[in-house]
Amino acid sequence: MNGQIVIVSHASTRKTRNIKRNNDVTVLIDTQRPMRGVLIYGKAAIDYDNVYQQAFSVMEAVAGDMPKDKVQRLPKPFLMQ
C-alpha cells in the first residue's frame, strides 16, 4: 500500500461520512504494554477502485496463520453495505 495507511470501513459509518465532509484526519496507533503510541496527521481519500482486493490485502496481512479461503471471506461483509 505504498507507505499509505489503509483502513477498511463500511460506506455508511460515521468515519466515512466525516472523511467525505473533511478529509483532514488524525490516526492514533497505541499499545497498552508498554504504553506508547504514534499520532499521525494527514489527508484521507476514499478509494472505491479494487475494493475487494484492497480489503483482502489488509485482512491477509493481519490474519496470521488463518487459511486463505477463510481470509477471502472476511472482506465480503464490508462490501455488502
N, C-alpha and C positions, 0 to 999 in steps of 0.2 A: 504494500500500500504506500510505497514510496515516501516514507517519512511522515505520512499522514496518520492521524488518529481516526479510526473507523469505529463508529458506534452504530449498532443495529437497533432500530426502534420502529414501532408501529407508526403508520402515517397519521393516526388520529391522536397521538399523545400530546401532552402539553409541551414537551420538549420540541417536538417537530413544529408545532404551531408557533412557538416562540422564535425558532430559527427562521421561519418564514417571515415573521414580523421584524426581527432584528438579528442579523447574523453575527453580531459580536458575542463571543462565547468565552466561558471560563470552564476548564476541565480540572478537577481535583482528583488526583490518584493518591490514596494514602493507605497505610498499613497500621495495625494496632500494635504489633510486636515485631520489631521495635517500632515505636511511634515515630513515624516520619511521613513526609508527603511531598508531592510536587504539584505546583499550581501552574497551569498553562493558559495563557490568553491567546485568542486567535479569532479567525473568521471561519464560520461554518458554511458548508454547502450541502444541500440535499441532492443526492445523486440517484436518479431513477433508472440509470442505464446499468445493465448487467446486475440487477439487484440480487437475484438468486446466487450468482457466483460470488459476489462480494460477501453476502451473508454467510454462505457456505465457508468461505475462506476464514472469516472471523471465528465461526463455530469450530472449524477444524483446528485452528491454532490453539484454542482453549480446551479441546476435547480430550487431550492426552491419549490414552490407550483405547478409547471408545472405538468400536467397529465403524468403518467408513459408511456402511449403509445406514447405520443409526444417525451418524453425524449429518448425512444428506437429508434426513427427515427433519432435523431441528429447525432450519430456517423457514420451512413451509408455513407455520402459523403466522410469522411476521409478514408474509406476502399475501395472506388471505384477508387482510383488513380492507 
